[in-house]
Amino acid sequence: LNFVSKPRNVFLLDEDISLRDLDLQALLRTWACAFWPQQPPLIVQPLIAESTQLFDYVTVQPWSTGRLSKVVASASGWVEQQAPLLNAEFFAWFVRRVLVHTRSTAFRFGADWSADKTWCGAARNYSVLVLNWSLDSVPCALITAPGCSVHHLNTRTMRDKRANRPQFRQRAREVMNRYQALYPTWVEEDVRRKTNPLDAHYGPSFKKVFALNERCERNIP
């Protein structure tokens, strides 16, 4: 953790994520400047290029047509854990305050679900109470700008989970129960609709950005 808190940001990647074709500088620039003058969101993610995800709003396809194709970043109630970028100080805090208390349960049941259903709620709390951000600030976001997607190249694990869905879901439920017992106001079970910036009902409440702030961009080294 001493090492984690020294960099400015942390990029976590599942082993089946490829950064081929990713414009990392564009990704970091968009993260830094999309919501300026607010500080950058504490957690963001690039979209997944392939349509392999259970919830398609974290993939490229639904953002690639019409007016949505002009969006460069959007607030979101959920950032999936395959390829998140996190503010390093927040991540160190999250490890100390959350993951150390759920780690043994995750290992016992062999399921890592629920951390990503918890960290945006934690980020909201941290941003307001620790960083003194306003209540309308954006703690979590999707980076939807061109060149900022990553590839999900291996679906074997997903096939295995689907083939053994009842057993896996039961194990994942046990892990979520632990998170909910410890952090009931942070865990968001409904990541299909309530956290979805494209949902017909909930989506309009999530801020969408169509251009980066030029003043912010000029100040990036």
Backbone bond lengths (Angstrom), bond angles and torsions (degrees), N, CA, C in turn:
res aa  C-N    CA-C-N  psi(-1)  N-CA   C-N-CA  omega(-1)  CA-C   N-CA-C  phi
1 L - - - 1.450 - - 1.521 111.96 -
2 N 1.305 117.87 -33.07 1.460 119.39 176.20 1.527 110.30 -61.25
3 F 1.335 115.72 -37.08 1.462 119.54 177.80 1.534 110.60 -71.00
4 V 1.332 116.65 -42.37 1.463 121.09 -176.90 1.520 111.57 -60.56
5 S 1.325 117.52 -38.38 1.457 119.68 -173.48 1.529 113.20 -78.82
6 K 1.334 118.37 -8.24 1.466 120.43 -179.20 1.523 113.04 -80.38
7 P 1.354 120.33 -42.06 1.468 118.42 175.04 1.524 110.26 -67.98
8 R 1.314 115.97 164.89 1.460 119.82 178.10 1.524 110.86 -77.69
9 N 1.346 116.44 -38.55 1.457 121.31 -175.44 1.520 110.97 -133.91
10 V 1.335 115.91 160.87 1.460 123.18 177.20 1.521 107.79 -128.68
11 F 1.322 116.84 132.56 1.466 122.50 178.77 1.527 106.80 -114.18
12 L 1.331 117.50 111.67 1.459 122.51 179.89 1.521 109.44 -99.77
13 L 1.323 117.30 135.24 1.465 120.67 -176.27 1.515 110.81 -133.91
14 D 1.337 116.44 131.77 1.447 119.83 165.87 1.517 108.68 -65.05
15 E 1.330 116.40 155.49 1.467 119.52 -175.42 1.530 112.68 -69.44
16 D 1.342 117.83 -15.81 1.471 119.40 -179.78 1.523 112.88 -99.85
17 I 1.329 117.27 15.69 1.460 121.89 176.49 1.527 109.38 -96.30
18 S 1.328 116.36 131.42 1.463 121.92 177.47 1.525 109.33 -110.36
19 L 1.337 116.06 138.12 1.460 121.97 177.51 1.528 111.82 -95.56
20 R 1.311 117.07 12.59 1.470 120.83 176.72 1.526 109.81 -56.04
21 D 1.306 116.15 131.47 1.473 124.19 179.14 1.527 113.75 76.37
22 L 1.320 119.04 -2.31 1.470 120.47 -179.95 1.523 110.18 -73.81
23 D 1.318 117.02 129.65 1.460 122.82 171.74 1.526 106.85 -91.78
24 L 1.322 115.85 91.32 1.455 120.26 -173.77 1.524 112.20 -62.36
25 Q 1.323 117.15 -38.14 1.455 119.38 179.48 1.532 111.28 -64.57
26 A 1.327 116.62 -39.05 1.461 119.77 176.80 1.521 110.88 -65.36
27 L 1.317 116.37 -39.17 1.466 121.20 178.10 1.524 110.92 -61.32
28 L 1.340 116.60 -48.24 1.460 120.88 -179.05 1.530 111.27 -68.17
29 R 1.323 116.47 -38.19 1.466 120.31 178.70 1.537 110.79 -64.41
30 T 1.311 116.42 -41.80 1.461 120.15 179.51 1.521 110.66 -66.63
31 W 1.309 116.43 -42.52 1.469 120.50 176.41 1.530 110.16 -57.59
32 A 1.316 116.84 -43.98 1.466 120.79 -175.30 1.523 112.88 -70.68
33 C 1.335 117.18 -34.97 1.472 119.47 -166.26 1.523 116.01 -115.56
34 A 1.319 118.69 -9.11 1.467 119.33 -174.42 1.523 112.10 -62.52
35 F 1.317 117.74 -38.81 1.467 120.12 -174.23 1.527 112.56 -108.97
36 W 1.328 116.60 14.02 1.464 121.85 178.64 1.528 109.40 -55.60
37 P 1.361 119.13 140.65 1.464 128.21 12.88 1.524 115.43 -86.89
38 Q 1.334 117.59 3.43 1.456 117.73 170.94 1.524 109.34 -62.10
39 Q 1.307 117.09 148.94 1.455 120.67 171.16 1.534 109.11 -61.05
40 P 1.323 117.83 154.70 1.470 119.75 -179.17 1.529 111.27 -57.34
41 P 1.327 117.64 145.17 1.470 119.88 176.07 1.522 111.33 -52.14
42 L 1.313 116.56 151.69 1.463 120.86 -177.47 1.527 112.34 -74.28
43 I 1.340 116.32 -26.57 1.470 121.06 -179.78 1.525 108.21 -139.45
44 V 1.322 116.24 130.51 1.468 120.96 174.08 1.521 108.83 -138.16
45 Q 1.324 115.32 169.90 1.463 119.24 172.32 1.521 110.10 -148.14
46 P 1.331 116.69 147.67 1.459 119.85 167.95 1.519 108.84 -74.85
47 L 1.315 116.73 156.51 1.458 119.96 175.56 1.526 110.61 -72.93
48 I 1.331 116.36 157.61 1.458 122.40 175.31 1.533 108.25 -90.59
49 A 1.330 117.39 126.36 1.464 121.33 -175.24 1.526 111.94 -66.49
50 E 1.321 117.20 -39.03 1.458 120.75 -179.55 1.532 110.49 -84.96
51 S 1.314 115.66 152.02 1.471 120.24 179.00 1.527 109.74 -89.40
52 T 1.324 115.55 62.54 1.462 121.28 -175.18 1.520 113.04 -105.77
53 Q 1.334 117.48 -4.69 1.456 120.16 -171.49 1.522 111.83 -91.95
54 L 1.318 114.82 150.31 1.454 120.51 179.51 1.523 111.13 -63.31
55 F 1.348 115.94 -36.28 1.461 121.03 -179.97 1.521 108.15 -112.97
56 D 1.334 116.44 113.46 1.454 119.67 -166.80 1.515 114.66 -74.97
57 Y 1.333 119.59 -10.52 1.462 118.34 -178.48 1.522 113.42 -71.50
58 V 1.340 117.76 -7.87 1.464 119.86 172.57 1.528 111.19 -98.55
59 T 1.326 117.18 13.02 1.465 121.68 177.37 1.531 109.95 -114.35
60 V 1.306 115.81 165.65 1.464 121.68 -175.20 1.525 112.59 -68.12
61 Q 1.327 117.29 -40.15 1.460 121.01 -167.06 1.537 114.85 -51.37
62 P 1.336 120.33 -52.06 1.481 117.85 -175.68 1.522 114.15 -70.15
63 W 1.329 117.47 -13.85 1.462 121.46 178.27 1.530 112.20 -96.20
64 S 1.309 118.30 6.30 1.467 120.40 -169.55 1.522 114.44 -102.71
65 T 1.327 117.69 3.32 1.465 119.43 -177.55 1.522 111.21 -129.56
66 G 1.342 114.71 154.05 1.455 120.76 174.69 1.515 113.44 59.32
67 R 1.333 115.91 -147.68 1.456 121.75 -176.74 1.524 112.03 -63.97
68 L 1.329 116.98 -30.10 1.464 120.11 -178.68 1.529 111.83 -65.55
69 S 1.331 117.57 -23.33 1.463 119.91 179.72 1.524 111.76 -68.60
70 K 1.333 117.34 -13.83 1.465 121.70 178.37 1.529 112.55 -91.21
71 V 1.313 117.21 -9.00 1.469 121.07 -178.81 1.526 109.36 -74.26
72 V 1.329 117.78 131.80 1.464 121.24 178.10 1.518 112.32 -101.74
73 A 1.341 117.16 -20.56 1.457 121.16 177.35 1.517 108.53 -161.74
74 S 1.314 115.75 149.88 1.455 120.42 179.13 1.514 110.08 -141.05
75 A 1.321 115.87 136.76 1.461 119.57 169.17 1.523 108.65 -59.07
76 S 1.307 116.36 150.22 1.461 121.25 -178.21 1.518 108.80 -148.99
77 G 1.310 115.97 150.33 1.457 119.58 175.98 1.510 113.16 -89.15
78 W 1.334 116.51 -3.08 1.462 120.83 -178.49 1.514 109.53 -146.89
79 V 1.314 116.24 133.91 1.463 123.63 170.93 1.517 106.81 -120.55
80 E 1.322 116.17 117.29 1.460 121.75 -175.62 1.526 110.16 -69.85
81 Q 1.323 117.12 150.10 1.466 120.30 -169.36 1.521 114.60 -87.75
82 Q 1.336 119.14 8.96 1.461 119.52 179.41 1.520 113.34 -73.46
83 A 1.338 117.55 -33.48 1.474 119.61 -175.97 1.523 111.15 -153.59
84 P 1.324 118.21 55.67 1.466 119.26 -179.03 1.534 112.08 -85.02
85 L 1.322 115.14 149.59 1.459 121.71 167.57 1.521 106.58 -110.59
86 L 1.324 116.41 132.71 1.452 121.19 -175.42 1.523 111.01 -129.04
87 N 1.300 115.25 144.33 1.459 120.39 167.75 1.525 107.58 -58.01
88 A 1.323 117.20 127.82 1.463 121.09 -171.05 1.530 112.58 -64.53
89 E 1.325 117.65 -40.23 1.461 119.29 179.56 1.525 111.06 -65.78
90 F 1.326 116.33 -40.87 1.458 119.15 176.37 1.527 110.15 -63.00
91 F 1.339 117.39 -44.42 1.462 119.81 -178.02 1.527 111.20 -61.41
92 A 1.325 117.55 -42.01 1.461 120.44 177.16 1.524 110.31 -60.92
93 W 1.320 116.89 -41.37 1.465 121.44 176.66 1.525 110.83 -62.67
94 F 1.344 117.30 -42.66 1.459 121.91 -178.84 1.532 110.91 -64.30
95 V 1.317 116.74 -39.46 1.466 120.04 177.65 1.522 110.06 -62.08
96 R 1.331 116.65 -47.03 1.469 120.76 -177.71 1.521 112.68 -68.22
97 R 1.320 116.93 -39.07 1.459 121.40 -173.31 1.517 113.77 -89.66
98 V 1.336 117.27 -22.19 1.460 119.71 -173.97 1.527 112.17 -124.52
99 L 1.320 117.39 -62.27 1.459 120.08 -168.76 1.524 113.44 -64.27
100 V 1.316 118.90 -31.47 1.464 119.08 178.48 1.528 111.54 -65.02
101 H 1.333 116.65 -21.70 1.458 121.04 -178.96 1.525 113.29 -95.30
102 T 1.319 117.55 -9.76 1.469 121.05 179.81 1.527 112.41 -116.25
103 R 1.310 116.86 -9.09 1.468 121.19 -174.51 1.527 112.06 -58.31
104 S 1.310 118.47 -47.67 1.470 120.90 -175.56 1.531 110.83 -64.42
105 T 1.328 117.68 -35.71 1.463 120.70 178.06 1.524 110.45 -67.76
106 A 1.337 117.27 -42.11 1.459 120.79 178.65 1.528 111.21 -61.97
107 F 1.319 117.29 -42.26 1.462 120.39 178.42 1.528 111.01 -67.52
108 R 1.318 116.69 -38.23 1.466 119.96 -177.41 1.528 111.18 -63.63
109 F 1.326 116.50 -39.94 1.461 119.83 -176.12 1.526 113.17 -100.53
110 G 1.316 117.97 -2.28 1.456 120.72 175.97 1.506 113.70 63.67
111 A 1.330 116.78 36.47 1.470 121.28 -179.61 1.522 108.54 -138.88
112 D 1.332 115.42 135.31 1.464 119.32 -177.94 1.520 112.50 -108.56
113 W 1.314 117.74 10.63 1.451 119.90 178.99 1.529 111.47 -69.19
114 S 1.300 115.47 152.83 1.472 126.21 172.30 1.510 114.41 104.51
115 A 1.325 119.71 -23.48 1.466 118.64 174.40 1.519 109.72 -59.35
116 D 1.349 115.72 -43.03 1.464 118.59 -178.06 1.530 112.98 -78.13
117 K 1.321 117.19 -11.70 1.462 119.97 172.41 1.528 111.33 -88.25
118 T 1.324 115.04 -2.44 1.462 120.96 -176.22 1.520 112.37 -113.61
119 W 1.340 117.61 -32.24 1.459 117.38 -167.39 1.524 114.94 -73.04
120 C 1.330 118.98 -24.23 1.469 117.50 175.90 1.530 110.81 -72.20
121 G 1.322 117.26 -36.47 1.460 120.02 172.95 1.514 111.47 -63.96
122 A 1.323 115.82 -40.50 1.462 120.11 176.58 1.525 110.73 -65.47
123 A 1.341 116.40 -40.31 1.465 120.58 179.58 1.521 111.32 -64.05
124 R 1.327 117.07 -38.92 1.463 120.55 176.06 1.528 110.16 -60.02
125 N 1.320 116.60 -47.20 1.461 121.47 179.60 1.527 111.04 -62.44
126 Y 1.327 116.44 -46.49 1.460 121.86 -178.94 1.524 111.38 -63.21
127 S 1.335 116.08 -42.33 1.464 119.75 -176.24 1.523 111.82 -64.03
128 V 1.322 116.80 -36.96 1.458 120.76 -177.40 1.529 111.47 -83.10
129 L 1.326 117.06 -46.72 1.465 120.70 -172.02 1.528 113.64 -85.69
130 V 1.332 116.94 -29.99 1.466 119.97 -178.56 1.529 111.11 -99.01
131 L 1.338 116.30 -44.62 1.464 120.22 -175.51 1.530 113.38 -95.24
132 N 1.324 116.39 -7.52 1.479 121.41 -179.79 1.522 113.08 61.87
133 W 1.337 116.78 32.55 1.455 120.01 173.51 1.521 109.37 -72.11
134 S 1.312 116.78 159.12 1.461 121.19 177.01 1.530 109.73 -73.85
135 L 1.325 115.63 161.68 1.458 120.63 -178.40 1.529 112.52 -67.60
136 D 1.334 117.37 -20.87 1.460 119.38 178.97 1.525 112.99 -94.29
137 S 1.319 116.86 12.80 1.466 120.88 177.59 1.529 109.82 -72.24
138 V 1.325 115.64 168.46 1.470 121.81 -176.33 1.531 108.83 -113.19
139 P 1.333 118.38 103.96 1.469 119.91 179.68 1.518 113.87 -84.29
140 C 1.347 117.67 -25.12 1.464 121.96 -177.43 1.526 109.62 -133.08
141 A 1.342 116.00 141.59 1.459 118.87 -176.82 1.524 111.41 -153.66
142 L 1.331 114.49 159.52 1.461 123.26 171.79 1.522 108.26 -105.42
143 I 1.333 116.61 134.79 1.461 121.23 175.42 1.517 107.12 -94.86
144 T 1.318 115.63 112.37 1.468 121.58 -172.86 1.524 113.22 -110.37
145 A 1.331 117.82 4.52 1.461 122.44 -176.60 1.537 111.23 -64.57
146 P 1.326 117.80 153.27 1.468 121.50 177.41 1.528 111.26 -58.21
147 G 1.320 115.46 141.86 1.461 120.68 178.18 1.508 114.47 81.14
148 C 1.325 117.20 2.78 1.472 120.35 -173.89 1.522 113.30 -111.48
149 S 1.324 117.55 21.24 1.463 119.80 177.92 1.524 110.63 -99.88
150 V 1.325 115.41 160.13 1.465 121.92 176.44 1.524 108.54 -121.22
151 H 1.314 115.87 167.03 1.465 120.80 -176.39 1.525 110.81 -106.82
152 H 1.318 114.89 138.66 1.469 121.87 173.01 1.524 106.52 -107.40
153 L 1.332 115.98 103.14 1.465 120.68 -166.53 1.518 115.02 -98.86
154 N 1.321 117.69 -12.98 1.463 119.72 -173.85 1.524 108.89 -126.97
155 T 1.318 116.34 112.53 1.470 119.91 -179.53 1.527 112.02 -103.48
156 R 1.320 117.37 12.82 1.466 120.03 -176.89 1.520 111.68 -61.38
157 T 1.340 115.90 -43.99 1.463 119.15 -179.99 1.521 110.79 -62.27
158 M 1.342 116.84 -40.09 1.457 120.47 178.04 1.527 111.03 -62.66
159 R 1.339 116.99 -40.65 1.469 119.97 178.23 1.519 110.67 -63.61
160 D 1.337 116.45 -40.63 1.462 120.23 179.33 1.528 110.99 -63.28
161 K 1.345 115.79 -41.52 1.468 119.26 179.62 1.526 110.81 -64.94
162 R 1.344 116.58 -39.35 1.460 119.77 179.46 1.518 111.29 -68.36
163 A 1.326 117.17 -37.23 1.461 120.55 -179.61 1.521 111.45 -67.78
164 N 1.321 116.81 -30.10 1.471 121.82 -179.70 1.525 110.28 -117.39
165 R 1.338 115.81 39.86 1.461 121.40 -171.69 1.531 113.54 -55.60
166 P 1.343 120.52 -48.91 1.471 118.27 -177.03 1.530 113.33 -58.93
167 Q 1.342 115.52 -43.08 1.465 118.87 -179.04 1.525 111.19 -67.82
168 F 1.343 115.66 -43.30 1.459 118.12 -178.65 1.516 111.23 -66.30
169 R 1.328 117.34 -42.65 1.459 120.11 -179.18 1.519 111.64 -63.00
170 Q 1.339 117.23 -35.67 1.453 120.11 177.91 1.525 110.84 -65.99
171 R 1.335 116.33 -42.51 1.469 119.55 178.55 1.530 110.43 -65.33
172 A 1.339 115.84 -42.70 1.461 119.90 179.35 1.529 110.96 -63.74
173 R 1.331 116.58 -35.86 1.461 120.83 178.35 1.521 111.16 -62.82
174 E 1.331 116.45 -39.36 1.463 120.19 178.46 1.524 110.88 -62.60
175 V 1.330 116.20 -39.61 1.460 119.66 178.35 1.526 110.27 -66.79
176 M 1.330 116.55 -44.21 1.461 119.32 179.09 1.528 111.16 -62.44
177 N 1.316 117.18 -37.20 1.467 119.63 177.69 1.522 111.16 -57.09
178 R 1.316 116.17 -37.58 1.464 120.36 178.90 1.522 110.49 -66.17
179 Y 1.333 116.34 -46.40 1.466 119.94 177.60 1.525 110.60 -60.15
180 Q 1.318 117.22 -44.46 1.459 120.30 -177.41 1.521 111.97 -66.80
181 A 1.317 116.56 -34.66 1.463 119.75 178.10 1.525 111.43 -65.79
182 L 1.327 115.58 -35.82 1.461 120.16 -177.32 1.526 112.79 -87.88
183 Y 1.343 117.05 -37.41 1.470 121.33 -171.62 1.541 110.05 -133.87
184 P 1.319 117.45 62.56 1.476 120.32 -172.18 1.517 114.42 -62.11
185 T 1.313 118.80 -28.51 1.466 120.06 -178.70 1.524 112.65 -89.49
186 W 1.312 118.39 -6.94 1.461 121.94 -179.71 1.522 112.84 -98.64
187 V 1.322 117.39 -30.70 1.464 120.57 -174.74 1.525 109.81 -75.43
188 E 1.323 115.95 130.62 1.467 121.96 176.68 1.523 108.98 -115.24
189 E 1.328 116.09 108.01 1.466 119.81 -179.29 1.524 112.54 -73.72
190 D 1.323 117.31 -39.13 1.457 120.99 -174.93 1.526 110.88 -87.90
191 V 1.327 115.81 84.69 1.470 119.38 177.03 1.522 111.41 -94.70
192 R 1.310 116.67 6.22 1.462 120.56 175.22 1.527 110.90 -81.67
193 R 1.348 117.32 -41.66 1.456 119.64 -173.67 1.531 113.48 -122.26
194 K 1.326 118.46 -53.35 1.459 120.48 -171.06 1.519 113.15 -62.57
195 T 1.310 117.46 -28.44 1.464 121.99 -178.53 1.523 112.57 -98.55
196 N 1.322 117.03 1.31 1.466 123.53 -168.40 1.533 111.23 -90.92
197 P 1.329 118.61 114.06 1.474 120.39 179.92 1.520 114.13 -69.61
198 L 1.339 117.67 -7.40 1.457 121.31 178.21 1.527 112.28 -105.98
199 D 1.299 118.00 -0.99 1.457 120.96 -179.56 1.533 110.04 -66.22
200 A 1.324 116.44 139.22 1.459 120.60 -176.30 1.522 112.57 -60.24
201 H 1.323 117.10 -35.37 1.470 120.65 -178.22 1.527 112.32 -90.64
202 Y 1.327 117.24 -50.76 1.463 121.62 -174.29 1.529 113.23 -87.24
203 G 1.325 117.12 -25.98 1.454 121.25 -173.30 1.513 116.48 -55.97
204 P 1.342 119.91 -42.34 1.470 119.68 -177.51 1.525 114.91 -59.76
205 S 1.325 117.72 -19.13 1.466 119.38 -179.74 1.528 112.70 -79.13
206 F 1.333 117.27 -9.68 1.460 121.31 -179.49 1.532 109.63 -95.27
207 K 1.318 116.21 123.12 1.463 121.72 -178.05 1.521 110.95 -64.27
208 K 1.328 116.03 133.48 1.459 122.19 177.10 1.519 109.11 -119.41
209 V 1.326 116.14 136.00 1.465 122.76 -174.75 1.521 109.03 -111.12
210 F 1.344 115.88 132.61 1.463 120.74 -176.45 1.530 113.12 -107.26
211 A 1.321 117.38 -10.02 1.470 120.18 178.66 1.519 109.13 -157.64
212 L 1.329 116.20 145.12 1.459 120.51 177.38 1.518 109.82 -76.88
213 N 1.319 115.56 151.83 1.462 120.38 177.03 1.516 109.65 -73.61
214 E 1.329 116.82 122.34 1.463 120.81 -175.20 1.517 111.62 -65.50
215 R 1.311 118.31 -37.72 1.468 120.56 179.61 1.521 110.36 -61.92
216 C 1.323 116.12 -41.80 1.469 120.06 177.03 1.516 110.54 -62.46
217 E 1.325 117.39 -45.89 1.462 121.03 -178.42 1.534 111.79 -60.13
218 R 1.343 116.88 -38.70 1.471 120.45 -179.78 1.522 111.58 -64.73
219 N 1.304 117.49 -25.60 1.469 121.32 -176.85 1.517 113.28 -89.70
220 I 1.330 117.06 -3.08 1.471 119.87 177.90 1.523 108.67 -79.81
221 P 1.337 117.91 128.16 1.481 120.31 -179.48 1.526 112.37 -58.25
